[in-house]
Amino acid sequence: MYGKYDVLVVGAGLYGATVAYCAKKSGKSCLVLEKRAHLAGNAYTEEIEGIQVHKYGPHIFHTNNAKVWEFANRFAEFNRYTNSPLANYHGEIYNLPFNMNTFNKMWGVVSPSEAMEIIERQKKDCFFENPQNLEEQALSLVGRDIYEKLIRGYTEKQWGRKCTELPPDIIRRLPVRFTYDNNYFTADYQGIPKGGYTAMVERMLDGIEVLFNEDYLQNKEKWDKFADMIVYTGPIDAYFGYCLGALEYRSLRFETEVLDMPNFQGNAVVNYTDRETPYTRIIEHKHFESGKGDKTVITREYSKEWVQGDEPYYPVGDEKNTELYKKYFTLAQKEPKTVFGGRLGEYKYLDMDAVTERALLVFRN
């Protein structure tokens, strides 16, 4: 069953699948090990009631890189989905990102100059020249009304601590647009693959040997003998046995249910920005595609503290963790035939286009 491979890829997410595809196309033999029982990593989609359900949270492919877009379109036809999330604050609905529709609902203004005047006045009233925490940073960027209704509660749920205890680096910039445009991304290309991401990754890995439910780190010494080069997409600290300590993450918990109704909330994503609602958002998956059918599937998403054994989602990129990652990175550079990549291997939150671009670059190098 096993032979000598040119490349061993650890992880069948988008990064690993991109590298494996390039390896096969260039005539190299490749073996992929996947810890889970499925492909596509956190972009994994599963069909329920004829609806492609994003099992680990919504993933929208968006990019300004024409080459990355062309590459992704080799494996899937993308729909024209435009990401236009809503915010629910105690039953009040606001458009995201912050734009003229948001400002009209919040203050009744209709012109950009009116909105600018209110925001600048509020920023001046609570400006901090050197913000020491996220709250001070946000108030200095957008003022109190937007912060209190659309940032504070959601952020505190997402990170599990008060905004006054979070570093300002988390939101160095906030998207504020003085146009009536609810498109969250400004990318030239945007969409979701028809038939889901799982089918897309299956096409990428067509003809490549993939082993599921195989934890590389449990048998690392064995697997290292099977390939000349290893591409590792798991947690970098786990690779080294947490010898310098564990990097911190935020994790997620999902509650998914099928509802006997054609439409639950009228939008794919609604963020709940008050502190009292326990979940951060509700995803209604059918709105990522046609929105047709007599039933719907929704997922409530809860943010939680990460402990070993949980799925790590968001790296906590504060100063302490960044310094710890640098130490692990130094160790990684000494690994003669192993490349560390992806969100976990690089301890960095990466959009899907960035994951693809970096994987293509790594293979070329």
C-alpha positions in Angstrom: 0.0 0.0 0.0 2.8 2.4 0.9 5.9 3.3 -1.1 8.5 6.0 -1.3 6.8 9.3 -2.1 8.3 12.6 -3.2 5.9 14.6 -1.1 4.0 13.8 2.1 1.2 16.3 2.8 -0.2 16.5 6.3 -3.7 17.9 6.2 -6.3 17.8 3.4 -7.5 21.4 3.7 -7.1 23.9 1.0 -3.4 24.5 1.6 -2.5 20.8 1.6 -4.8 20.1 -1.4 -3.2 22.9 -3.4 0.3 21.5 -2.7 -0.7 17.9 -3.5 -2.3 19.0 -6.8 0.8 20.8 -7.9 3.0 17.9 -6.9 1.0 15.5 -9.0 0.8 17.8 -11.9 4.6 18.2 -11.9 5.0 14.4 -12.0 5.8 13.9 -8.3 4.3 11.1 -6.2 2.3 12.4 -3.2 0.6 11.0 -0.2 -1.9 13.0 1.9 -2.6 12.2 5.5 -5.8 13.6 7.1 -6.6 13.5 10.8 -10.3 13.9 10.3 -12.7 11.6 8.4 -13.2 14.1 5.5 -11.5 16.5 3.1 -11.5 20.3 2.9 -10.5 21.1 6.5 -12.6 23.8 8.0 -14.1 24.6 4.6 -15.8 21.2 4.6 -19.4 21.3 3.4 -22.0 18.5 3.8 -25.3 18.2 2.0 -28.3 18.3 4.3 -31.9 18.5 2.9 -30.3 19.4 -0.5 -28.4 22.3 1.1 -24.7 22.6 1.3 -24.0 23.2 5.0 -20.7 24.8 6.0 -20.0 22.6 9.0 -17.2 24.8 10.5 -18.6 28.2 9.8 -19.2 30.1 6.5 -16.4 30.3 3.9 -16.6 32.8 1.1 -13.8 32.8 -1.5 -12.8 36.3 -2.3 -9.6 37.7 -3.9 -8.1 40.4 -6.0 -5.5 38.0 -7.4 -6.6 36.9 -10.9 -4.2 34.0 -10.9 -5.5 32.6 -7.7 -9.1 33.0 -8.9 -8.2 31.2 -12.2 -6.6 28.4 -10.2 -9.7 27.9 -7.9 -12.0 27.9 -11.0 -10.2 24.9 -12.4 -12.0 22.8 -9.8 -15.4 24.4 -9.3 -17.9 26.7 -10.9 -18.5 29.6 -8.5 -21.8 31.3 -7.9 -22.2 35.1 -7.6 -22.7 35.1 -3.9 -22.0 38.5 -2.4 -21.2 38.6 1.3 -23.6 41.1 3.0 -24.0 40.2 6.6 -26.4 41.8 9.0 -26.0 42.8 12.6 -28.8 42.3 15.1 -28.6 44.5 18.2 -31.5 43.8 20.5 -33.8 43.4 17.5 -32.5 46.3 15.6 -31.0 45.3 12.2 -28.0 47.1 10.8 -26.0 46.5 7.6 -22.4 45.4 7.7 -19.8 46.6 6.9 -20.5 50.1 8.3 -21.9 52.1 5.4 -24.6 54.6 4.6 -27.4 52.1 5.2 -26.0 51.5 8.7 -25.7 55.2 9.4 -29.2 55.9 8.0 -30.7 53.3 10.4 -28.6 54.6 13.3 -28.9 58.4 13.0 -31.4 59.0 10.2 -28.8 60.7 8.0 -29.0 60.4 4.2 -25.8 62.0 3.0 -22.1 61.1 3.5 -21.3 64.5 4.8 -23.9 64.2 7.6 -22.6 60.7 8.6 -19.0 62.0 8.5 -19.9 64.9 10.7 -21.4 62.7 13.4 -18.6 60.2 13.3 -15.9 62.9 13.5 -17.7 64.6 16.4 -18.0 61.3 18.3 -14.4 60.4 17.6 -13.3 63.8 18.9 -15.3 63.4 22.1 -13.6 60.1 23.0 -10.3 60.3 21.1 -7.2 58.5 22.5 -3.9 59.5 21.0 -2.2 56.3 22.1 -5.0 53.7 22.6 -4.0 51.1 25.3 -6.8 48.6 24.6 -9.4 47.6 22.0 -12.1 49.8 23.4 -9.9 53.0 23.2 -8.9 52.0 19.7 -12.5 51.5 18.5 -13.8 54.7 20.1 -10.9 56.6 18.4 -11.8 55.1 15.0 -15.6 55.2 14.9 -17.0 56.9 18.0 -19.3 55.6 20.7 -22.6 54.7 18.9 -21.1 52.3 16.5 -18.8 50.9 19.2 -21.6 50.2 21.7 -24.1 48.7 19.3 -22.0 46.9 16.7 -18.5 46.2 18.1 -18.4 45.8 21.9 -20.7 42.9 22.6 -19.8 40.9 19.6 -16.0 41.3 20.2 -16.3 40.4 23.9 -18.2 37.2 23.0 -15.7 36.4 20.3 -12.6 36.8 22.4 -14.1 35.8 25.8 -12.8 38.9 27.6 -13.7 42.6 27.9 -12.7 45.0 25.2 -10.7 46.9 27.9 -8.6 43.8 28.3 -7.9 43.2 24.6 -4.9 44.7 22.8 -5.6 47.6 20.4 -3.8 45.7 17.6 -6.9 43.5 16.9 -8.6 46.4 15.2 -6.1 48.8 13.8 -8.6 49.6 11.1 -12.3 49.3 10.8 -14.1 49.4 7.4 -16.2 52.6 7.3 -17.7 53.3 3.9 -19.7 56.4 3.0 -21.7 54.6 0.2 -24.9 52.6 0.1 -23.1 49.4 -0.6 -23.5 46.3 1.6 -20.8 44.2 -0.1 -18.5 43.2 2.8 -15.6 42.5 0.6 -14.1 44.9 -2.0 -12.4 42.0 -3.9 -12.6 41.8 -7.7 -13.7 38.1 -7.5 -16.1 36.6 -5.0 -18.3 33.5 -4.7 -18.9 30.1 -3.3 -18.3 26.9 -5.3 -21.5 25.3 -6.6 -21.8 21.9 -5.0 -19.7 22.9 -2.0 -16.1 23.0 -1.0 -15.8 19.3 -0.3 -16.5 18.5 -4.0 -14.0 21.2 -5.0 -11.2 19.7 -2.9 -12.2 16.2 -4.1 -11.4 17.3 -7.7 -8.1 18.9 -6.5 -7.1 15.5 -5.0 -8.3 13.3 -7.8 -5.8 10.5 -8.4 -3.9 11.3 -5.2 -3.7 8.8 -2.4 -5.4 10.1 0.8 -5.5 8.4 4.2 -8.3 9.5 6.6 -8.3 9.3 10.4 -4.5 9.3 10.4 -2.8 11.5 13.0 0.7 12.1 11.6 2.1 13.2 15.0 1.1 9.9 16.5 3.4 8.0 14.1 5.7 10.8 13.0 8.8 8.7 12.9 7.1 6.1 10.7 5.7 8.6 8.2 8.8 10.7 7.9 10.5 7.7 6.3 8.0 7.6 3.4 8.8 10.9 1.7 11.7 13.2 0.7 9.7 16.3 1.5 6.9 16.9 4.1 4.4 19.7 4.0 2.9 20.1 7.5 -0.3 22.1 8.0 -1.1 21.2 11.6 -0.4 23.3 14.7 3.3 24.2 14.8 3.5 23.9 18.6 2.0 20.4 18.5 4.7 19.4 16.0 7.3 20.1 18.6 5.4 18.5 21.4 4.5 21.9 23.0 8.1 22.0 24.2 8.1 25.8 24.6 4.5 25.9 25.8 1.1 26.0 24.0 0.1 28.7 21.6 -3.4 30.1 22.4 -6.4 30.0 20.1 -10.1 30.8 20.2 -12.3 27.8 19.4 -15.9 27.5 18.2 -19.0 25.4 19.0 -21.8 24.9 16.5 -25.5 24.0 17.0 -27.1 23.0 13.7 -30.7 22.2 13.1 -33.1 21.6 10.2 -36.2 23.8 10.3 -39.5 22.9 8.6 -39.8 26.3 7.0 -38.5 27.8 3.7 -36.8 30.8 5.3 -35.7 31.6 8.8 -33.8 34.9 8.8 -33.7 36.1 5.2 -29.9 36.3 5.0 -27.0 33.9 5.1 -25.3 35.5 8.1 -26.7 37.6 11.0 -24.3 38.7 13.7 -25.7 39.2 17.2 -23.8 42.1 18.5 -25.4 42.5 22.0 -23.6 40.9 24.9 -26.7 39.0 26.2 -27.3 36.7 23.3 -24.9 33.8 23.9 -24.1 33.0 20.3 -22.1 35.3 18.0 -24.1 34.6 14.8 -26.6 32.5 13.0 -25.8 31.1 9.6 -28.7 30.1 7.3 -26.9 28.0 4.7 -29.4 28.0 1.9 -28.9 31.7 1.3 -25.3 31.0 0.2 -26.8 29.4 -2.9 -30.3 29.5 -4.5 -32.3 29.9 -1.3 -35.0 27.5 -2.7 -36.7 24.6 -1.0 -39.4 24.0 1.7 -36.9 23.5 4.5 -33.9 25.4 5.8 -30.8 24.6 7.9 -29.4 27.0 10.5 -26.3 27.0 12.6 -25.8 28.9 15.8 -22.1 29.7 16.4 -20.6 30.1 19.8 -17.1 31.3 20.6 -15.3 29.5 23.3 -11.9 29.3 25.0 -9.6 26.7 23.4 -8.2 23.8 25.3 -6.1 21.0 23.9 -8.3 18.6 22.1 -10.6 21.3 20.7 -10.3 22.5 17.1 -8.1 25.6 17.0 -9.8 28.3 14.9 -8.4 31.8 15.6 -4.8 32.4 16.6 -4.6 34.8 19.5 -2.1 37.1 17.9 -1.2 39.2 21.0 2.4 40.1 21.9 2.9 37.0 24.1 1.8 34.5 21.6 3.5 36.2 18.7 6.8 36.0 20.6 6.2 32.3 21.4 5.4 31.6 17.7 8.7 33.2 16.7 10.6 30.8 18.9 8.7 27.8 17.3 9.4 29.3 13.8 13.1 29.3 14.7 12.8 25.6 15.5 10.9 25.0 12.3 13.6 26.5 10.1 16.0 23.8 11.4 13.8 21.0 10.2 15.6 19.9 7.0 12.8 18.5 4.9 9.6 19.9 6.4 7.7 23.0 5.3 5.2 24.5 7.7 2.2 26.2 6.1 -1.4 27.2 6.5 -3.3 28.8 9.3 -2.0 26.5 12.0 1.4 25.9 10.6 2.1 29.6 10.4 -0.1 30.6 13.4 -1.8 33.2 11.4 -5.4 33.7 10.3 -5.5 33.5 6.5 -8.3 34.1 4.1 -8.8 31.3 1.5 -7.1 33.2 -1.3 -4.1 33.8 0.8 -3.9 30.1 1.8 -4.0 29.2 -1.9 -1.5 31.8 -2.9 1.0 30.8 -0.2 0.6 27.1 -1.1 1.4 27.8 -4.7 4.4 29.9 -3.8 5.7 27.3 -1.4 5.5 24.6 -4.1 7.3 26.8 -6.6 10.0 27.5 -4.1 
